[in-house]
Each structure stands twice: as structure tokens, then as C-alpha cells.
């Protein structure tokens, strides 16, 4: 996508939030179901310095929530992209280089990723928990692993447009479901990743012992898995695994 093809809302954000001599060199669209997300690289002509950014153009509601969450999380040390600036419809943020965690786990299945996810989710929930009831947090919303990036040393969360207040296990269930319901399904290695996630999360937040959290998450995990199955064109294999999990013949 050339500079001329940058959407006008995004072009306006670049002009108002960056120096006027910023020249777009490359612009490519990133996956997003609801909004327009662009990876933009460019150069400040006067200084010859380069800039690598993401522009998120909100065609639906959610910009105020996501911008505030990103600012609060970043200032609290939660690994998220740093905001450069916002307009009424666009957030400009630093581009995070690395590998999408969904692709990484499906190819590697290292239990370390579970530990890292548990740490990220615990840190995020601690920042956004209710003082009178720590079980109620600001849920990430879409906590599937496609919305996490591994930059080589840590996990960084992206996409906060679906944040809402709720029970913390809903986020954990969404993340675990996305580990289990992507190909290869429900492998022993992936189930171990989920256990490591829950164990480390429980250790950091002090929510419950490992066995308790493995039991408490079951109905939320089943709901998340069934929701995925409703979107699949051929859900029979996933439904078979869901039935086995619900019957207790397999565990995570």
C-alpha cells in the first residue's frame, strides 16, 4: 500500500500527531475483525530518522477505552504497545516486532509460553482489579493467543477494544481455549501449557491453589470452546475433544 492509499483518517492522524515532514515509505494492513489496523514505516525528512508504528482506525466504538487501557497498562509496567498519540478516531502506537503467539505455540508447544502468559494475565488483572473484590477485573476481552506477541524475551498484549468488567476466569478460559482449539488440538503439550499458565497465574495473584483453579475454570473453558465450535465449518473434531473434556476423560 503506497502513501497515496493510506486512509484519509489515518493520514490526518499522521499529520496532526507527527512532524509535517514525515514521509510514509510502506503501509500494510494487519488482521482485524472490526477496525482498520495498519503497520506503517516512514522517515522524518529533516532528521532522516525512521519510525515504525501501528495506526488503528476505529470504525466502531472503543477508541476511548483502548487508549486509556493502553496508557494505564504501559505506565504500570504491563507489557503493551506504547501510545504515540490519539485523534478522535485513530490511535498511533509503537510497532511491536516479534512472532504471533498463536503461530509460535502451534509450532513449538513449549510450556514456558504458559508460564509467560500466566505472568502477563496476572500482572494485567492486578492492575485492573476491583479493590473490594479482586476476582472482578477489567477483562482483556478477546484474550485469545493471536492477540499476544512474543518479542524474543517477553509476551506483549495487543488489542484491547473489547475490554469489559468481569470475572477473571473468563480471560483465562479464553486464552486456554485458544491454545487447545487451534491445530493441533488438545495435545498433551498444549494441555501442559494451560496448566503452567494457570499455575503461574495463581502463584502471582494468590487466587487459589492449582487444583481449585483447574476445577473452577471448567464451565468457562467449556463455554469458550463451544463458542469456537459454532464458528467452525467442520467442528466435529473439536466437539469430540469438548465432549471428552466435559466427561472428565481428559484434563488440562
N, C-alpha and C positions, 0 to 999 in steps of 0.2 A: 504494500500500500504506500503510495507516494505521499508527499506532503500535501498535494492538492486534494487527496482523498481523505484527509483527516476530517472527521465530522466537525461541523461548524461550532457546536457546543464545546467540543474538546479544544478546537483551535482558539476559541475565545478564552478558555481557561489557561492555555499556554501563554497567550499574550498578556493576560492580567496577572498571572502568578509568577511568570519567569521574565527574564530580561527580554526586551523587544528584539534583540539580535539573535535570539535562539532560533536555530535552523534545524528543522526535522530532517533527519537522514533516513530513518527507517521507521515504519509503523506497521505492526501486525496485530491482528485480532486474537485475543485469548478466549478460551471457552467460558461462557457464562450463559445461564438459562434465562436470566431476567434483564440484564443490563448489558451495556457495551463496554468491554474491557480491552484496552489497547496497551501493548508494550511499545514504547516509543524511545528511540535513541536519537540524540541530536547533539549539536555543538553550539556553544556561545561564541559567536563570531569574533567578538572583541578580545576575549581571553583565550580562545581556542580550546577551552575546557569542554569535556564531553559530559553528557548527562544521560543516565539510564533510568527511565521512570515507567510507572504504570498510571494510565489515566482511566478512571472508572466513571463512566457517564450513566447516571441513574435515570432510566426511562420510567421507572416506577418509584414508589416511595421507599425511603430507607436511608437516604444520604445522611440525615442528621444523626441517626442512631449509629451508623457505621463510623462516621467521622469521630463522634465522641468516644465510642468504644476504643477505636484505634489510638486516639490521643491518650486516654486514661491508661490503657494497657501498656503502651510504649513507655509512658512516664513511670510506670510501676515496675518495669523490668520484664514484662511478659513479652516473649519474642513475637513481634508483629511488625509489619512494614511501617516505616516512619512516614508520616504525612508531610508533604511539602507545602500544600495549601489546598483550599477548597473554594469553589464558587457555589452558586445556588444548585447546580446540577452535577458538578464534576469534582471528584477527589483526585488530586495528583499525589502519588506516593512513590517512594523509592522502590525500584525493581529488586526483587529478591531472586538471586540466581541459585540454582540447585535443581534437585530432582523431585518431581511429584511423588509423594509418599505412597500413593496407590500403586504406581508402577514399580516403585522400589520394593515394597513388601511382596508384591506378587512375583517378583523375580528372585528375591533374596530370602525372605521369611526369617530374618534374624530376630530373635527375641529381644535384642537391645532396642528395637524400634518400639516395642511395647512399653519398656521402661521409660523411654523418652516421651512417648505420648502420654503416659500416666503423669509424668512430671509437668508437661505443658498444661494438661487439663486441670491438674490440681492447682498450679500456680494461677491460672486464669480464674478458676472458680473462687479461690481465696481472695482474689482482688475484687470480685464482683458478687460476694455473698451478702445475704441479709444479716444484719447484726443480731437480730432477735431470733433468727432461725437459719443457721449456716447450711442447712440442707437445701434451702431455696437460693438459687444463684441466677445470675444473668447467663442463660444458656447461650452457647455459641450459635445454636440453631441448626445449621447444616454442618454437623461435626463429622461428616464422612471424610475418609483419609485423603480424598482427592483435594481437599481444602487445606492440606498441610504440605510444606516444602521442607526437604532435608537439604541444608546448605553445605553438608560435609562434616559439620560438627554439632549441629543442633537442629531442632524442629521449629519451624516458624508457621504460625497460623495465619490464614488469609480468608477473606470473605466473611463479613460479619453483618450482612444485611438482614439476616433472619433472626437476630438476637431477640430473645424474649425471656421473661422471668419464669422460672420453673424448677422442678425437682432435679437435682444434679445428675441422677442416674439416667435421665433421658439423653444427656450428651454422651455419657459413657456407653450407653446402649447403641446410639447411632454410630459411634466410632467403631465399636466392636463388630456391629453388624456389617459395616462396610469392609472390615478386614475379612470376615467369614464368607460374605456373599459374592465376592469377586473371584474370578478364576485364578488359581484352583480353589474350589470350595472346601471349607471346613477341614483343611489338612491339620494333622497333629501339630505341625509347626505354627500354623496360624492360631490354633486354639491356645498354644503356649504364649504367643504374642499377646492375646487377650488377657490371659491370666497375669502376665507380667504387667500389663497396663493397669489392671485393677489392683494388683498388689502394691505397686509403687504409688498409685493414686491414694489408696487407703493409708499407706505409711505416711505420706506427706501431709494429708489433711486430717488424719486421725479419725476417719469417719466410722470405721468398723473393722473387725478382723476379716481376713481374706475369705473364710468360708461364708461369713454373713453376706458380704457384698456379692459373692458368686450366686447366692440364693436370691437376694433381693433384686438383682438385675434381670432375672429370668423373664418376668412378664413384659418388661420394657424392651428387652432384646428380641423377644418373640414378635412384639408389635412392629419393631423396626425391620425385622427380616420379612415379615408378611407384607409390609408396605413395599419393600423392594420387589417381592414376588409379583405383586399386582402390576408392576411396570414392565415385567419381563415378557417377551413374546413367547418364550418357551420356559416356563418356570418350574417344570416338573422335577428337575434335579434338585433345585433349591428347596422346593416344597418337601421333597423326600428327606433332606437334611433337617428341615424345620420340624418335621414330624418326629424324627429320631431324637432331636434335642428336647422337644416338649415331652416326649415319653420317658426321658431320662436315660436312654440307652447310650447317649454320648453326653459329654460335658465339655465346657470350655476350661 
